Amino acid sequence: SKQWYQRRVRGRASGACRNRAAVLAPHHAPQARCLSTAGGVDFMAVCGETLDKLSESLEELPDFLPDLSEHFDVEYNGEVLTLRIDEQHTYVLNRQTPNQQLWLSSPVSGPKRYDFVSGHWVYSHDSSFLIDLLEEELSDLLSFEIHLNELRHSLLPFS
């Protein structure tokens, strides 16, 4: 049921939320360093973890939302993640190894390029987080509150 799904994703994040204070707040962050080139973070590993977990989370949605369009589909080939909500709404998220970025094509907000900064995928033009954007847009499109907490908290900076 929808309530079970919401309790499940909130429950996954409950322990990690206590540690969130250690992570820079989205709009109050001081100058952050890019962890894809500093601090020993492996871009391919972080990018792979992001796309893997996002793919897994999105593939679970039909189990909780039986009214999804028959066109709903999640496809991930290791480089590109494609989410088709319906005939008019398709998201594409792919890794750009030379730039060390994730590129998003959104049917709602258009194209964006994200850098991995202080444990988050951040859009440099407005300092917004990839996960926040996806939660907001998908919640609006699906008329159901989407939480990607497990993914959000799995990407904290490595110690």
Contacts in CASP RR format, 6 or more apart in sequence:
PFRMAT RR
TARGET T0000
AUTHOR 0000-0000-0000
METHOD contacts of the structure
MODEL  1
SKQWYQRRVRGRASGACRNRAAVLAPHHAPQARCLSTAGGVDFMAVCGET
LDKLSESLEELPDFLPDLSEHFDVEYNGEVLTLRIDEQHTYVLNRQTPNQ
QLWLSSPVSGPKRYDFVSGHWVYSHDSSFLIDLLEEELSDLLSFEIHLNE
LRHSLLPFS
1 64 0 8 1.000
2 64 0 8 1.000
2 65 0 8 1.000
2 144 0 8 1.000
4 64 0 8 1.000
5 60 0 8 1.000
5 63 0 8 1.000
5 64 0 8 1.000
6 145 0 8 1.000
6 147 0 8 1.000
9 147 0 8 1.000
9 148 0 8 1.000
9 149 0 8 1.000
9 150 0 8 1.000
10 147 0 8 1.000
10 149 0 8 1.000
11 149 0 8 1.000
12 149 0 8 1.000
12 150 0 8 1.000
13 147 0 8 1.000
13 149 0 8 1.000
13 150 0 8 1.000
13 152 0 8 1.000
13 153 0 8 1.000
16 149 0 8 1.000
16 152 0 8 1.000
16 153 0 8 1.000
16 156 0 8 1.000
17 149 0 8 1.000
17 153 0 8 1.000
19 153 0 8 1.000
19 156 0 8 1.000
20 153 0 8 1.000
22 156 0 8 1.000
23 118 0 8 1.000
23 119 0 8 1.000
23 120 0 8 1.000
23 156 0 8 1.000
23 157 0 8 1.000
24 30 0 8 1.000
24 32 0 8 1.000
24 118 0 8 1.000
24 120 0 8 1.000
26 120 0 8 1.000
26 127 0 8 1.000
26 128 0 8 1.000
26 129 0 8 1.000
26 132 0 8 1.000
27 127 0 8 1.000
29 118 0 8 1.000
29 127 0 8 1.000
32 117 0 8 1.000
32 118 0 8 1.000
32 122 0 8 1.000
33 39 0 8 1.000
33 117 0 8 1.000
33 118 0 8 1.000
34 100 0 8 1.000
34 115 0 8 1.000
34 116 0 8 1.000
34 117 0 8 1.000
35 41 0 8 1.000
35 46 0 8 1.000
35 116 0 8 1.000
35 117 0 8 1.000
35 118 0 8 1.000
35 119 0 8 1.000
35 157 0 8 1.000
36 43 0 8 1.000
36 46 0 8 1.000
36 100 0 8 1.000
36 115 0 8 1.000
36 116 0 8 1.000
37 100 0 8 1.000
39 158 0 8 1.000
40 158 0 8 1.000
41 116 0 8 1.000
41 157 0 8 1.000
41 158 0 8 1.000
43 97 0 8 1.000
43 100 0 8 1.000
43 116 0 8 1.000
44 95 0 8 1.000
44 97 0 8 1.000
46 116 0 8 1.000
46 155 0 8 1.000
47 95 0 8 1.000
47 97 0 8 1.000
47 102 0 8 1.000
47 116 0 8 1.000
48 78 0 8 1.000
48 95 0 8 1.000
49 154 0 8 1.000
49 155 0 8 1.000
50 102 0 8 1.000
50 121 0 8 1.000
50 151 0 8 1.000
50 155 0 8 1.000
51 76 0 8 1.000
51 78 0 8 1.000
51 81 0 8 1.000
51 93 0 8 1.000
51 95 0 8 1.000
51 102 0 8 1.000
52 76 0 8 1.000
53 150 0 8 1.000
53 151 0 8 1.000
53 154 0 8 1.000
54 81 0 8 1.000
54 93 0 8 1.000
54 134 0 8 1.000
54 148 0 8 1.000
54 151 0 8 1.000
55 74 0 8 1.000
55 76 0 8 1.000
55 81 0 8 1.000
57 148 0 8 1.000
57 150 0 8 1.000
57 151 0 8 1.000
58 74 0 8 1.000
58 83 0 8 1.000
59 74 0 8 1.000
61 68 0 8 1.000
61 72 0 8 1.000
61 142 0 8 1.000
61 146 0 8 1.000
62 68 0 8 1.000
62 72 0 8 1.000
64 144 0 8 1.000
65 142 0 8 1.000
65 144 0 8 1.000
68 85 0 8 1.000
68 142 0 8 1.000
69 85 0 8 1.000
69 86 0 8 1.000
69 87 0 8 1.000
71 84 0 8 1.000
71 85 0 8 1.000
71 86 0 8 1.000
71 87 0 8 1.000
72 84 0 8 1.000
72 85 0 8 1.000
72 86 0 8 1.000
73 82 0 8 1.000
73 83 0 8 1.000
73 84 0 8 1.000
74 81 0 8 1.000
74 82 0 8 1.000
74 83 0 8 1.000
74 84 0 8 1.000
75 81 0 8 1.000
75 82 0 8 1.000
75 84 0 8 1.000
76 82 0 8 1.000
79 94 0 8 1.000
79 95 0 8 1.000
80 92 0 8 1.000
80 93 0 8 1.000
80 94 0 8 1.000
80 95 0 8 1.000
81 91 0 8 1.000
81 92 0 8 1.000
81 93 0 8 1.000
81 94 0 8 1.000
82 90 0 8 1.000
82 91 0 8 1.000
82 92 0 8 1.000
82 93 0 8 1.000
83 90 0 8 1.000
83 91 0 8 1.000
83 92 0 8 1.000
83 93 0 8 1.000
84 90 0 8 1.000
84 91 0 8 1.000
85 91 0 8 1.000
85 107 0 8 1.000
85 138 0 8 1.000
85 141 0 8 1.000
85 142 0 8 1.000
88 107 0 8 1.000
89 107 0 8 1.000
89 108 0 8 1.000
89 141 0 8 1.000
90 105 0 8 1.000
90 107 0 8 1.000
91 104 0 8 1.000
91 105 0 8 1.000
91 106 0 8 1.000
91 107 0 8 1.000
91 134 0 8 1.000
92 104 0 8 1.000
92 105 0 8 1.000
93 102 0 8 1.000
93 103 0 8 1.000
93 104 0 8 1.000
93 105 0 8 1.000
94 102 0 8 1.000
94 103 0 8 1.000
95 101 0 8 1.000
95 102 0 8 1.000
95 103 0 8 1.000
96 102 0 8 1.000
96 103 0 8 1.000
96 113 0 8 1.000
99 113 0 8 1.000
100 115 0 8 1.000
100 116 0 8 1.000
101 113 0 8 1.000
101 114 0 8 1.000
101 115 0 8 1.000
102 113 0 8 1.000
102 114 0 8 1.000
102 116 0 8 1.000
102 121 0 8 1.000
102 130 0 8 1.000
103 111 0 8 1.000
103 112 0 8 1.000
103 113 0 8 1.000
103 114 0 8 1.000
104 110 0 8 1.000
104 111 0 8 1.000
104 112 0 8 1.000
104 113 0 8 1.000
104 114 0 8 1.000
104 130 0 8 1.000
104 133 0 8 1.000
105 111 0 8 1.000
106 112 0 8 1.000
106 133 0 8 1.000
106 137 0 8 1.000
108 137 0 8 1.000
108 140 0 8 1.000
108 141 0 8 1.000
109 133 0 8 1.000
109 137 0 8 1.000
112 123 0 8 1.000
112 125 0 8 1.000
112 130 0 8 1.000
112 133 0 8 1.000
113 123 0 8 1.000
113 124 0 8 1.000
114 121 0 8 1.000
114 122 0 8 1.000
114 123 0 8 1.000
114 130 0 8 1.000
115 121 0 8 1.000
115 122 0 8 1.000
115 124 0 8 1.000
116 122 0 8 1.000
116 155 0 8 1.000
118 157 0 8 1.000
119 155 0 8 1.000
119 156 0 8 1.000
119 157 0 8 1.000
120 129 0 8 1.000
120 130 0 8 1.000
120 131 0 8 1.000
120 155 0 8 1.000
121 129 0 8 1.000
121 130 0 8 1.000
121 131 0 8 1.000
121 155 0 8 1.000
122 128 0 8 1.000
122 129 0 8 1.000
122 130 0 8 1.000
123 129 0 8 1.000
123 130 0 8 1.000
123 133 0 8 1.000
129 152 0 8 1.000
131 148 0 8 1.000
131 151 0 8 1.000
131 152 0 8 1.000
134 146 0 8 1.000
134 148 0 8 1.000
135 146 0 8 1.000
135 147 0 8 1.000
135 148 0 8 1.000
138 146 0 8 1.000
139 145 0 8 1.000
139 146 0 8 1.000
END
